[in-house]
Amino acid sequence: MEKKDQFGVQIFGSDIESMSFAASKVSKEFDIVDINMGCPAPKVVKNGDGSKLLQNLDLVGKIVEEVVKASSVPVTVKIRKGFNKSDVSVEVAKIIEQAGASMITIHGRTRDEYFSGDVDLDAIKKVKDAVHIPVIGNGNIVDEKSTLHMFEYTGVDGIMIGRATIGNPWVFSRIIHYLRTGEKLEEISNKQKLETIIKHVELEVGEKGERIGIPELRKHLACYTKNLPNASKIRVEINKINTKEELVNILEEVFKE
């Protein structure tokens, strides 16, 4: 039997009733409901959501418990090591497990660290050793080497890749191939890159239209073209473009050169 792709949806918030209601709705359409208790963004934190919840462990437990009750599919939770200097990851993980979650993803930095400095692999390892549900390691996983180190050092059940995917969606296939074979794939050609980028453009514009889609694509295109000659000049040109046709034309010209 062919394995079915699974799709998850992430929700965030600090109001128990709202989170429960959201879970009851989205769990009808998705295979996994993930609660984001790790987001460091100021606009999220100022409302008491995301990583701010790591300072209110009683509320963490109540939210997870009610979301699990409301959801018809497994519930997972993403956390950080802590909010400020305090490492509360093990305590939070145990609360989350006891509340009925099926899996935990931990980013090995505090909220105050954002994405700076080294990831604390010891904190991730401690969480893995402290709970019985699967644990996913997150933070600074950018290639085959960092993936292998995460698995070997922490013993996690899986990994989550975030920022390293921007402008580099091939990172997934490269890592999977390496883990299966122990060999690294060759770098993809400019032709393959162009095909993927244009597909990305078409999907974004098809979903959100040119007015919203083109501006949203700019940060991705900046990463796609990061190591090309005249990359800064290319970014300037791309930031002036407002139509899909113009964008595809300049991308084809850039990668042809």
C-alpha positions as a Markdown table, in Angstrom:
| # | Residue | x | y | z |
|---|---|---|---|---|
| 1 | Met | 0.0 | 0.0 | 0.0 |
| 2 | Glu | 1.3 | 3.4 | -0.9 |
| 3 | Lys | 2.2 | 5.5 | 2.1 |
| 4 | Lys | -0.1 | 8.5 | 2.5 |
| 5 | Asp | 1.5 | 12.0 | 2.9 |
| 6 | Gln | 0.7 | 13.6 | 6.2 |
| 7 | Phe | 0.0 | 17.2 | 6.7 |
| 8 | Gly | 0.0 | 19.1 | 10.0 |
| 9 | Val | -1.3 | 22.6 | 11.0 |
| 10 | Gln | 0.2 | 24.8 | 13.6 |
| 11 | Ile | -1.9 | 26.9 | 16.0 |
| 12 | Phe | -0.8 | 29.4 | 18.6 |
| 13 | Gly | -2.5 | 31.3 | 21.4 |
| 14 | Ser | -2.9 | 31.6 | 25.1 |
| 15 | Asp | -6.7 | 31.5 | 25.5 |
| 16 | Ile | -7.7 | 28.0 | 26.4 |
| 17 | Glu | -11.2 | 28.2 | 24.9 |
| 18 | Ser | -10.0 | 29.7 | 21.6 |
| 19 | Met | -7.2 | 27.1 | 21.3 |
| 20 | Ser | -9.6 | 24.2 | 22.0 |
| 21 | Phe | -12.1 | 25.6 | 19.4 |
| 22 | Ala | -9.4 | 26.0 | 16.8 |
| 23 | Ala | -8.1 | 22.4 | 17.4 |
| 24 | Ser | -11.7 | 21.0 | 17.0 |
| 25 | Lys | -12.0 | 22.7 | 13.6 |
| 26 | Val | -8.5 | 22.2 | 12.0 |
| 27 | Ser | -8.2 | 18.6 | 13.2 |
| 28 | Lys | -11.0 | 17.7 | 10.7 |
| 29 | Glu | -8.8 | 18.7 | 7.8 |
| 30 | Phe | -5.2 | 17.8 | 8.9 |
| 31 | Asp | -3.3 | 14.8 | 10.3 |
| 32 | Ile | -1.5 | 16.6 | 13.1 |
| 33 | Val | -2.3 | 19.6 | 15.2 |
| 34 | Asp | 0.9 | 21.3 | 16.5 |
| 35 | Ile | 0.9 | 24.0 | 19.2 |
| 36 | Asn | 3.5 | 26.6 | 18.8 |
| 37 | Met | 5.0 | 27.5 | 22.2 |
| 38 | Gly | 8.3 | 28.5 | 20.8 |
| 39 | Cys | 7.8 | 31.5 | 18.5 |
| 40 | Pro | 10.1 | 34.4 | 19.6 |
| 41 | Ala | 8.4 | 37.1 | 17.5 |
| 42 | Pro | 7.6 | 40.3 | 19.5 |
| 43 | Lys | 4.1 | 40.5 | 17.9 |
| 44 | Val | 3.4 | 37.0 | 19.2 |
| 45 | Val | 5.1 | 37.3 | 22.6 |
| 46 | Lys | 3.4 | 40.6 | 23.5 |
| 47 | Asn | 0.1 | 38.9 | 23.5 |
| 48 | Gly | 1.3 | 36.2 | 25.9 |
| 49 | Asp | 1.5 | 33.6 | 23.1 |
| 50 | Gly | 4.3 | 31.5 | 21.6 |
| 51 | Ser | 7.5 | 31.3 | 23.7 |
| 52 | Lys | 5.9 | 33.6 | 26.3 |
| 53 | Leu | 3.9 | 30.6 | 27.6 |
| 54 | Leu | 7.2 | 29.1 | 28.8 |
| 55 | Gln | 6.8 | 31.6 | 31.7 |
| 56 | Asn | 3.4 | 30.2 | 32.7 |
| 57 | Leu | 3.8 | 26.4 | 33.0 |
| 58 | Asp | 0.3 | 25.9 | 34.6 |
| 59 | Leu | -1.2 | 27.5 | 31.5 |
| 60 | Val | 1.0 | 25.3 | 29.2 |
| 61 | Gly | -0.5 | 22.2 | 30.8 |
| 62 | Lys | -4.1 | 23.4 | 30.6 |
| 63 | Ile | -3.8 | 24.4 | 26.9 |
| 64 | Val | -2.3 | 21.1 | 25.9 |
| 65 | Glu | -4.8 | 19.1 | 27.8 |
| 66 | Glu | -7.8 | 20.9 | 26.3 |
| 67 | Val | -6.4 | 20.9 | 22.8 |
| 68 | Val | -5.8 | 17.1 | 23.1 |
| 69 | Lys | -9.4 | 16.7 | 24.2 |
| 70 | Ala | -10.7 | 18.8 | 21.3 |
| 71 | Ser | -8.6 | 17.3 | 18.6 |
| 72 | Ser | -9.5 | 14.2 | 16.6 |
| 73 | Val | -5.8 | 13.7 | 15.5 |
| 74 | Pro | -2.5 | 13.6 | 17.4 |
| 75 | Val | -1.3 | 16.8 | 19.1 |
| 76 | Thr | 2.3 | 17.9 | 19.1 |
| 77 | Val | 4.0 | 20.9 | 20.8 |
| 78 | Lys | 7.0 | 23.0 | 19.7 |
| 79 | Ile | 8.9 | 24.7 | 22.5 |
| 80 | Arg | 12.2 | 26.4 | 23.2 |
| 81 | Lys | 14.8 | 25.8 | 25.9 |
| 82 | Gly | 13.2 | 28.6 | 27.9 |
| 83 | Phe | 12.2 | 32.3 | 27.7 |
| 84 | Asn | 15.1 | 34.1 | 29.2 |
| 85 | Lys | 18.2 | 32.6 | 30.9 |
| 86 | Ser | 16.3 | 29.9 | 32.7 |
| 87 | Asp | 16.3 | 26.4 | 31.1 |
| 88 | Val | 12.8 | 25.1 | 31.8 |
| 89 | Ser | 12.7 | 22.6 | 28.9 |
| 90 | Val | 12.7 | 19.4 | 30.9 |
| 91 | Glu | 10.0 | 20.7 | 33.2 |
| 92 | Val | 7.9 | 21.9 | 30.3 |
| 93 | Ala | 8.4 | 18.7 | 28.4 |
| 94 | Lys | 7.1 | 16.6 | 31.3 |
| 95 | Ile | 4.0 | 18.8 | 31.6 |
| 96 | Ile | 3.3 | 18.5 | 27.9 |
| 97 | Glu | 3.7 | 14.7 | 28.0 |
| 98 | Gln | 1.5 | 14.4 | 31.0 |
| 99 | Ala | -1.2 | 16.6 | 29.3 |
| 100 | Gly | -1.4 | 14.0 | 26.5 |
| 101 | Ala | 0.7 | 15.4 | 23.6 |
| 102 | Ser | 2.1 | 12.8 | 21.2 |
| 103 | Met | 5.4 | 14.5 | 20.4 |
| 104 | Ile | 7.6 | 17.4 | 21.3 |
| 105 | Thr | 9.9 | 19.5 | 19.2 |
| 106 | Ile | 12.5 | 21.5 | 21.0 |
| 107 | His | 14.6 | 24.4 | 19.7 |
| 108 | Gly | 17.8 | 24.5 | 21.8 |
| 109 | Arg | 17.8 | 28.3 | 22.4 |
| 110 | Thr | 15.9 | 30.5 | 24.7 |
| 111 | Arg | 13.5 | 33.2 | 23.4 |
| 112 | Asp | 16.0 | 35.9 | 24.4 |
| 113 | Glu | 18.7 | 34.2 | 22.3 |
| 114 | Tyr | 16.4 | 34.3 | 19.3 |
| 115 | Phe | 18.5 | 32.6 | 16.6 |
| 116 | Ser | 22.0 | 33.7 | 17.8 |
| 117 | Gly | 24.8 | 31.7 | 19.3 |
| 118 | Asp | 25.1 | 28.0 | 19.4 |
| 119 | Val | 22.2 | 25.6 | 20.0 |
| 120 | Asp | 22.2 | 23.9 | 23.3 |
| 121 | Leu | 22.3 | 20.2 | 22.3 |
| 122 | Asp | 22.6 | 19.2 | 26.0 |
| 123 | Ala | 19.2 | 20.8 | 26.7 |
| 124 | Ile | 17.7 | 18.8 | 23.8 |
| 125 | Lys | 19.3 | 15.6 | 25.0 |
| 126 | Lys | 17.9 | 16.1 | 28.5 |
| 127 | Val | 14.4 | 16.5 | 27.1 |
| 128 | Lys | 14.8 | 13.3 | 25.0 |
| 129 | Asp | 16.0 | 11.4 | 28.1 |
| 130 | Ala | 13.2 | 12.8 | 30.3 |
| 131 | Val | 10.1 | 11.9 | 28.3 |
| 132 | His | 8.7 | 8.8 | 26.6 |
| 133 | Ile | 7.1 | 10.4 | 23.7 |
| 134 | Pro | 9.1 | 11.2 | 20.5 |
| 135 | Val | 11.3 | 14.2 | 20.6 |
| 136 | Ile | 12.3 | 16.3 | 17.6 |
| 137 | Gly | 15.5 | 18.3 | 17.6 |
| 138 | Asn | 15.6 | 21.8 | 16.1 |
| 139 | Gly | 18.2 | 24.6 | 15.7 |
| 140 | Asn | 21.2 | 25.1 | 13.4 |
| 141 | Ile | 20.5 | 22.1 | 11.3 |
| 142 | Val | 21.7 | 23.2 | 7.9 |
| 143 | Asp | 23.4 | 20.3 | 6.2 |
| 144 | Glu | 24.3 | 16.6 | 6.4 |
| 145 | Lys | 27.0 | 17.1 | 9.0 |
| 146 | Ser | 24.8 | 19.1 | 11.4 |
| 147 | Thr | 22.0 | 16.6 | 11.0 |
| 148 | Leu | 24.2 | 13.7 | 11.9 |
| 149 | His | 25.6 | 15.5 | 14.9 |
| 150 | Met | 22.1 | 16.3 | 16.2 |
| 151 | Phe | 21.1 | 12.6 | 16.0 |
| 152 | Glu | 24.3 | 11.2 | 17.4 |
| 153 | Tyr | 24.7 | 13.7 | 20.3 |
| 154 | Thr | 21.1 | 14.0 | 21.5 |
| 155 | Gly | 19.5 | 10.7 | 20.4 |
| 156 | Val | 16.4 | 12.5 | 19.1 |
| 157 | Asp | 13.8 | 10.7 | 17.1 |
| 158 | Gly | 13.8 | 13.2 | 14.3 |
| 159 | Ile | 14.8 | 16.7 | 13.2 |
| 160 | Met | 13.1 | 19.9 | 12.2 |
| 161 | Ile | 14.7 | 22.2 | 9.7 |
| 162 | Gly | 13.6 | 25.9 | 9.7 |
| 163 | Arg | 15.6 | 28.9 | 8.3 |
| 164 | Ala | 18.0 | 26.7 | 6.4 |
| 165 | Thr | 15.2 | 25.8 | 4.0 |
| 166 | Ile | 14.8 | 29.4 | 2.8 |
| 167 | Gly | 16.4 | 29.5 | -0.6 |
| 168 | Asn | 17.5 | 25.9 | -0.2 |
| 169 | Pro | 14.5 | 23.5 | -0.4 |
| 170 | Trp | 16.9 | 20.8 | -1.7 |
| 171 | Val | 18.3 | 20.5 | 1.9 |
| 172 | Phe | 15.6 | 17.9 | 2.6 |
| 173 | Ser | 16.5 | 15.5 | -0.2 |
| 174 | Arg | 20.2 | 15.9 | 0.4 |
| 175 | Ile | 19.9 | 15.0 | 4.1 |
| 176 | Ile | 17.5 | 12.1 | 3.5 |
| 177 | His | 19.9 | 10.7 | 0.8 |
| 178 | Tyr | 22.9 | 11.1 | 3.2 |
| 179 | Leu | 21.2 | 9.4 | 6.1 |
| 180 | Arg | 20.1 | 6.5 | 3.9 |
| 181 | Thr | 23.3 | 6.0 | 2.0 |
| 182 | Gly | 26.1 | 7.8 | 3.8 |
| 183 | Glu | 26.9 | 9.6 | 0.6 |
| 184 | Lys | 26.4 | 13.3 | -0.4 |
| 185 | Leu | 24.5 | 14.2 | -3.5 |
| 186 | Glu | 26.1 | 16.4 | -6.1 |
| 187 | Glu | 25.2 | 20.1 | -6.1 |
| 188 | Ile | 22.1 | 20.7 | -8.2 |
| 189 | Ser | 22.5 | 22.5 | -11.5 |
| 190 | Asn | 21.4 | 26.1 | -12.2 |
| 191 | Lys | 18.7 | 24.6 | -14.5 |
| 192 | Gln | 17.3 | 22.6 | -11.6 |
| 193 | Lys | 17.4 | 25.6 | -9.4 |
| 194 | Leu | 15.6 | 27.7 | -11.9 |
| 195 | Glu | 12.9 | 25.1 | -12.3 |
| 196 | Thr | 12.3 | 24.9 | -8.6 |
| 197 | Ile | 12.3 | 28.7 | -8.2 |
| 198 | Ile | 9.8 | 29.2 | -11.0 |
| 199 | Lys | 7.5 | 26.5 | -9.5 |
| 200 | His | 7.7 | 28.4 | -6.1 |
| 201 | Val | 6.8 | 31.6 | -7.9 |
| 202 | Glu | 3.8 | 30.0 | -9.6 |
| 203 | Leu | 2.5 | 28.4 | -6.4 |
| 204 | Glu | 2.8 | 31.7 | -4.4 |
| 205 | Val | 1.2 | 33.8 | -7.1 |
| 206 | Gly | -1.4 | 31.2 | -7.7 |
| 207 | Glu | -2.4 | 31.1 | -4.0 |
| 208 | Lys | -2.1 | 34.9 | -3.2 |
| 209 | Gly | -2.0 | 36.8 | -6.4 |
| 210 | Glu | 0.7 | 39.1 | -7.6 |
| 211 | Arg | 0.0 | 42.0 | -5.2 |
| 212 | Ile | 0.7 | 39.9 | -2.1 |
| 213 | Gly | 2.6 | 37.0 | -3.6 |
| 214 | Ile | 5.4 | 39.0 | -5.3 |
| 215 | Pro | 6.5 | 41.0 | -2.2 |
| 216 | Glu | 6.3 | 37.8 | -0.1 |
| 217 | Leu | 8.6 | 36.1 | -2.5 |
| 218 | Arg | 11.4 | 38.7 | -2.2 |
| 219 | Lys | 13.1 | 37.3 | 0.9 |
| 220 | His | 13.1 | 33.8 | -0.6 |
| 221 | Leu | 14.5 | 35.1 | -3.9 |
| 222 | Ala | 17.2 | 36.9 | -2.1 |
| 223 | Cys | 18.3 | 33.6 | -0.6 |
| 224 | Tyr | 17.9 | 31.7 | -3.8 |
| 225 | Thr | 20.3 | 34.1 | -5.5 |
| 226 | Lys | 22.6 | 34.7 | -2.5 |
| 227 | Asn | 25.8 | 33.2 | -4.0 |
| 228 | Leu | 25.4 | 34.2 | -7.6 |
| 229 | Pro | 27.6 | 36.9 | -9.1 |
| 230 | Asn | 26.2 | 40.4 | -8.7 |
| 231 | Ala | 23.7 | 39.0 | -6.1 |
| 232 | Ser | 23.1 | 42.4 | -4.5 |
| 233 | Lys | 22.3 | 44.0 | -7.9 |
| 234 | Ile | 20.0 | 41.1 | -8.7 |
| 235 | Arg | 18.1 | 41.7 | -5.5 |
| 236 | Val | 17.7 | 45.4 | -6.2 |
| 237 | Glu | 16.2 | 44.5 | -9.6 |
| 238 | Ile | 13.9 | 41.8 | -8.2 |
| 239 | Asn | 12.6 | 44.3 | -5.5 |
| 240 | Lys | 11.4 | 46.6 | -8.3 |
| 241 | Ile | 9.3 | 43.9 | -10.0 |
| 242 | Asn | 5.5 | 43.6 | -9.4 |
| 243 | Thr | 4.4 | 41.0 | -11.9 |
| 244 | Lys | 5.0 | 37.3 | -12.3 |
| 245 | Glu | 5.9 | 37.7 | -16.0 |
| 246 | Glu | 8.7 | 40.2 | -15.2 |
| 247 | Leu | 9.9 | 38.1 | -12.4 |
| 248 | Val | 10.2 | 34.9 | -14.4 |
| 249 | Asn | 11.9 | 36.8 | -17.2 |
| 250 | Ile | 14.6 | 38.2 | -15.0 |
| 251 | Leu | 15.1 | 34.9 | -13.2 |
| 252 | Glu | 15.6 | 33.1 | -16.5 |
| 253 | Glu | 18.1 | 35.7 | -17.6 |
| 254 | Val | 20.0 | 35.5 | -14.3 |
| 255 | Phe | 20.4 | 31.8 | -14.3 |
| 256 | Lys | 21.2 | 31.6 | -18.0 |
| 257 | Glu | 24.1 | 33.9 | -17.4 |
